[in-house]
Each structure stands twice: as structure tokens, then as C-alpha cells.
Amino acid sequence: MDLAYPIVCVYGQEEDVTLDPRLLRILLAVSREHSLSAAAVRLNMTQPSVSIAIAQLEDRIGRQLVVRDRKGAVLTPAGEILARHARALENVLATAALEVRHQHDALDGPLTIGGTTGALLAIVPKVTALLQGDGRQVDIALLDARDEDLPDLLRSRAADLVLSPAPARAGPQDIEQILLLREPFLLVAGPQLVLPEAGFTVRQAAQFPWILPLAQGATRSQLEAMFLSADTPLPASVVRCDLLATMKELVRHTRALALLPASVVEAEIAAGLLATAPLIGGPPPRRLVAQRLRHAEISPVAARFLQHAQTLQEL
């Protein structure tokens, strides 16, 4: 590969440094293997050749990138920065090669979408149907991830877009958030528990067992804020779980309550497997957003996905 990857490095004054992507690939292998000799095996090179490549890269950058000791090789902070860019470059080139092949086969994509389970469930099936209605074949991959891992999926170019509940605080400056839809939470119970037609207050509901999210994220924060706003302690009997299918089965087979997004439980409510009732003082609708790198160009199929996703509130 004879491409050049320009990186602007600032050490006292601005300087243009053009890096050989072959050297970045070797640094990335060292990062993954934590060893020069293991990286050499991975790349089918000799260990001295790997050492020379790292020395060339360090000389070009003007900073130490790898610390070697008896236990192996560890990247310095400057090395970690370059490895992060190398991972992104690796993903960009792999996606580019696949997109060219797909173009030849009249196939749109690849489109990789990361997101939390609930956000993917609420948005992707409906948007996929709209994309297929455009009359073109589409190659889509989904990555289920925690809220805190989503920015790195974008920065590493492992995902084109990510979907999630809107964060409680402002997100990173390099990431743009696009509001897609507002979706209500529904108080649900299984057939073992008869819900009153008038529903519960938050204080009344807190006397029952609950199924609540485990991961620290926007949804858990929103539900815990609901109890705090009602001046009510969290329920004493709680099962914490992030697997939506398991949460629904727990509700179905126990006397526990749960607050779940409407899109997650609408099929079970329609089938009579779960019941719902009002929750007085419940949380406002959750806001679902798409996130993308602010200054990065997205592919045509990613742009079409966003276009369709922004019509969901109208459906």
C-alpha cells in the first residue's frame, strides 16, 4: 500500500508530517499483540524489521511511541494516539474496498450502525423497511453497544452512525446529535399482577418489585430521576438487567413492574402477554438520537438512513 496518510502534529509550531500507512499498520499490530516478536509473527515479518519500522515512525514523529521491557511492548500516550488513527484508517480502507465491490453488484453499503439495544430496536427495523422501499439492496450491520462505548465506535470508524437515547449532558464537541423521535415509556406487568385501570403513582408503584436497567446510561438515569422527583426511594426488590428480551420475560413470569419503551413492548401488549396502565408522575418520553462525527463525510446510504429516520415521528 503506497498511500500517504497526512497527520498534522503540533510541537511548539505547526508542522505537516506525512506518515507511511505501512508503518502505522505495524504500530497497530504492536498495540494489539503487546510484543514486537508477536507483532512480527502476525504480520509475517522478522522481529528486527518490526523494530526498524517502529524506529522509523518514531523518527518521523519525533516522539517515543513504544516502550520495550522484559514483559513486552507498551505504547506511550503518543503511540496510543497514532494507534487510534491507524485503527480508523484500517476501518476506512476496509469499508472503501467493500463499498467498491458492492457498487459493482448494485448493492448499497456497507452501512454499519452502532447503538444501544432499545434504540436499535425502535429505529432500525422501520428505517430498514423504508430503505428497502427505495427499491435497492442494502448491506447493513448492527453493533449493540453501551452508551459510553458509542463515541469510540464513531471515532474508530467502526460505525457510520450510532443510535441512542439522548445523553443527559452535552456530548463531545466532535460528535453531532440529530433528534429522531420521542417515544413514551409504558408501565407494564405480567398476568400475575392486575393493574388498576387508573394506574399507580410512582410512590405506589415503588412498593412492588421492579425490573430496572443495569448499565449506567441515559435510560437508567432517567428512571432513577423519576423516583427522586417523587421523593420516593428506589424499590427495595429489584432485578437489574439490560437484556430487553429477558426483562420482558421477567415481567411476564413474576409480579414485578417495569418501565419499558413503547416500541419494545407493543407486540406483547397487543398479544395480551403484558398489560399496561398509567404511571402518574412517570418520566417524560425518551428522546432518541442519531450520532455522527461532526466534520466527517458520510456515505450516501448513511445519509439516506438518516433522511428516513427523521421521518419516523411523522409515521
N, C-alpha and C positions, 0 to 999 in steps of 0.2 A: 504494500500500500504506500504510494508515494504522495499522498495528500499532506498538506501542511495545516496545522491547527493553530491559528493565531490566538495568543493569550496576552493581554496587557497586564504587566506586572509593575507595581509601583513601589520602588525602593528609593525614597528620597526624591526622585523625579520620575516622570512617566517615561517608560521605555517599551518599545514594541519587541516582544520576544516570540519568534515563530518556533513552535515545537514540532518535532517529528512524532506523528501518532504511533509509530512503531515503538518508540521509547516509552510513550505513555502506556501502551499495551503491556510492556514488560513490568513497569511500575505497578500496574494494576494486578498482575499475576503475583508479584511480591506481596502486595497488600492482602491478597486472598489466601496465599499459602503461608505467610509469616516466615518465609525462608527463601534464601536465594537459590539453594540447591533444589528445593521442591518446585519453585517457580521455573527453574530451568527444565525440569522433567515435564512440567505441564506444557511448556512451550516448545519442547523438543529441541532445546538448546543446551550448550555446556554452561556450567556454573561460572567460569571466567567470562563468558560472553555476556551473561546477565550482569555481572559486576561492572564490566566495562560500560554497558548501556546505562546503568544507573549513574555511574560516574559522569558520563557524557551529559545526561539530563541535569545532574547537579551543577555541572559546569555551565550549562546553558542558562539555568535559572539563577545561579549564584547563591544557592542556599542548599544546606544539607537536607536530603529528602528521606534517607533511610539510616537508622541506627542499627548497627550489627553488634550482636553479642553472642555468648555461648548458647543462648536459648533460641536464637533465630534472628529475624529481622523485623523491626518495628518502624512504621512510618512516622516521621516528625509531623508537626502541625502543617508545615508547608507541603509535605508529601501527601497528607490526607486531602488537602485542597486539590492537588493535581489528580489524585486518585478519583475524587468525586467527579471532576470534569472528564476524566478518562471513562468512567462508567457511563456518563451521559453520552459521550461520543460513541461508545460501543453500542449503546441502545439506538442512537440516531442512525448509525450506519446500517445496523441490522434491520431497522424499520424501513429505511430507504430501499434496501435491496428487495425486501418483501413487497413494498408498495409498487416497485417497478414490475415485478413478476405479476402482481395482481392486475396492474393496468393492462398488461398483455392479454390477460384472461377475462377482461371486462368485469373485474371484481373490485369493489371499493374497499379500501382499508390498506393495512390493518388499522383498527381503532381499538386502543386499549383504555379501558375506563376503570379507575380505582374508586373505592368508596366504602362507606360503612354498609353493613348488611341491609339495614332498613331503608337507606337512601337508594341503594341499587334496586331493591325490590319495588319501591314506589315509582321509580322513574324509568329504569331501563326497559322493562317489558313493553310499556306503552310507546316509548320512543322507537324501539326496535320495530314495532308494528308499523309506525309511521314511515320509518326508513324503507322498510320492505314495500310499502305502498308506493314509493317512488319508482318502483319497477327495476331496481338494481340489486344484485347480490352484494352482501356486506359481510366482511370478516371482522368480528368483534370478539375481544377477550375481556373478561371481567376479573378484577383483583379485589378481593374482600380484605379490608384493612381497618385498623383502628384510626380514630380521628388524628392522633398525634403522629401517625406514620404517613399521612396523606401528602404533606408538603414535600417530603423526600421522594415520593413516587413521581411528583412533577419535576423536581429539580434534577433527578437522575434520568429523566425521560423514559422511565419505566411505564408511565401512563401519560396519555394525551390530555385527559380530563379526570377530575375526581369529583365525586358526589358525596354530600354530607349534610347533616343539619348545620345551620349557620352557627359558627362559633360564638360563644358568649362575648368574647373580646375581639377587637380588631385583629385581623390576620396579618401575616408577614407582608411587607411592602412589595415584594416581588411577585405576589400571587393575587390575582384578581378574582373576586367573588361575584357570581351572577345569580340573582334570585330567580328560582324556577317556579316554586309553588309553596303555598301554605297548606298544611294538612293537619286536621284535628287529631287529638288523642281521644281514644274511646276507653271508658272504664268497662272491663269485660270480666265475666265469671263463667265458670262451667255449670253443668246441670246440677251439681251437688249443692249449689248456692242460689237461692231465689232472690233476685234483685228487686227491691221495691220500685214501683213504676215512677215514683217521684225522685228516685236516686238517693245518693248519700251526700252529706257534707264531707269535706276532707277529714275532719275530726272523727266522724262516724266511721268512715272507711278505714282509718288508721287502726281501728280495733280488730280488724281481720288480718289474717296472714296475707303477705304480698309477694309478688314476683317482681323484682326490680333489676335494672341493668347492673352489671358488674364493672365494666370498664369505665374509667374516668373519661367523660366526654360531654358533649353538649346535651344529649338526652338525659343522662344521669343528673347533671347539674340542674336541668330544668325541672325534673321531677322532685328532686330534693328541695329545691327552692319553693315548690308548691306547699310542702309540709311546713317549711319555715314561715312562709307568708301566712299560713293558717294558724300560726303559733301552736303547732302540733308536733310532738316528737315523731321521728320515723317509726314505722310499725316495729313492734318487738320481734315478731316472727317473720323473717324474710328469707327467701331464696334468691340469691343473686346469680344472674345468668345472662349471657349475651347472645345465645343461640335462639333465634326467633322461633324456630320450629319446636325446640324444647320448651321455651317459655309458654307457647300455646298449649302444649300437651300437659304441662304442669297445671295450668289454669283449668284445663278440661277435666283433670282427674283429681283435683283437690278442691278445697274450699277457699282457695286463695284468690285475691283480686290482682289485676294488672292494668296498667295504662299503656296501651299499645297504639301505634299509628293506625289510622283507619284503613290504609291500603294493606296492612299486614293481616288484619282480621276480618275484612269484609266478606271473604268467601266462607269462613267458618260461621259468621253471624247469619249469612243468608241460608246456610245449610242447617241452622239450628244447633250447631255444635257448641257455640258460645252465645252468651246473652250479653246485652249492653244496657246501661242505664246512665242517666245524667250524673255527673260529679260536680256538685256545687262548689265553686272555688277552685276548680281544676285549672290546669295550665293553659295558656293560650296555644293556638295552633303552632306546630313546629314549622320553621322556615327551612326549606331545602334549597341548597345552593349547588351550583357547579363552580369548580375552581380550576383555574388555568394559570400558566405562567404569564405574567402581565405583558412582557415585551417579546414573547416568542410567537412565531407564526404557527398556526395550527393547520392541520391537513384539511382538504375540502370535506372529507366525510366527518371529521370532528366538528367543523363549522355547521354542517347540516344537522348533526346530532343536537348541537346547541340551539339551532333555529327551531327544531321540532320540540325540544324540551321546554322552550319558553312559551309554547302554546298550550302546555298541559293544564294550566289554571283555567283556560277557556273551555276545556272539554267537559 
